[in-house]
Amino acid sequence: GYAELPTAVNITWSSINFKTILQWQPKPSGYFYTVEIHGQTSDTKKKCILTTETECDVTDALQDVKETYIAHILSVTPTEMDDFEEPPFAVSEKFTPYTQTVIGKPEIKNYTQQGSKLTVVIKDPLTPYTFPNGSFQSIRDIFQHDLEYKLYYWKDQSSGKKDVTTKSHTFEVSVESTKNYCFYVRGTVPSRRENRNGQDSTVTCTSVGRGILDEYGAEVFIIIAVIAIAVITLAIVLPVILCKRKKARAAREKEPLNGV
């Protein structure tokens, strides 16, 4: 009967940009799992019915992203059982998508460095949720003014990092016109108590005004200068030494032989 079936353990929620996966252990043998999503105000929804997997995409059962949910993972057999017999189940921790989903990597749409101004334009990550017309909602559509982006930027090959924040999609910062800059972007939700910062975008670097000194560093030029000085010095000293030796040899040849 149901009473002998093991129940799920190590239940975790994994959610990025509101795509939410429920995971647990162990792999079933001789039985199945069925997932029930219980909201505080919404009806119970069943997902991944009679599955042998240990994960379940529950995104579409969490449409109200500000509601708090718990998951029941039922251990069941495929045979018909008495309707009054409740299968054993494990209960997950509470999960609220709005406050707990991780903000994914923002996309750097384009960037320019013109003179002393660096402009970076970003694109909001999309979510699995759609508008009535079928187009996907972005995280901006859901978070609205709660969402901010932070740009971290620094001179190429430098460790000094600066940052600036915006609620829009565009950053404009003052930079040195002859230097290249590297940067990345991170989404944040300051209203959250935890999990405020999202994932970092890829690091991108500009390629304007990059000179040989920026490319190879001052150390290489110091080595080159030392070698150049040594070559010049040798070019000056060597002829003098050779000339003195030639004169000394000529003087010895003019001297009379001893005993003649």
C-alpha angles and dihedrals in degrees: 000000000000093000091072096053118105118238130227121272136188093036113185137176117224115188133166121173088348095303099128129195124186115210134185146150155283119042106242123244117191094355141059141227130235122188124217120192114206120194127191093243105007130085121265113267126201120217135178093013115203094356127166091201124099096221135057133192103230098169097118091050090061099060093139096066094188094056121096117237139190126196127222112203107201123204106215143166122228093237121095111267133190108285089226093056111091115211118233115262143179124227125223129218117269117276130195112185096203094057101029111037112105117242106236129222113299116229118238101225097187142327139196136190110203117170109311096343126091114195121192123184120194135193124223116244113247126239129215090249119099140205120239089266091059099252117133121254117234124221086256090060089056103036096036109177093355088077122087133172126216123204118206114196139168142168112278110266091013130111097210106108128192130186139201131186132218138174091208132067097257134075124193117184134170116246139166108277095219096049131080120229136207124205148165135194132228130190118225138184105204093187091069119096091210137015092031098151124069132205121298121249120234115285112255128189131200121231103207122127095359107165132190090261091055090046100051106016133235094281092069091052092050090054091048091049092051091050091048092051090048091051093048091047091050091048090055100039099042097061090048092052092046091048092051091049091050092051092047091051092049091050092052091050091055094053114100116250114258114257096016 
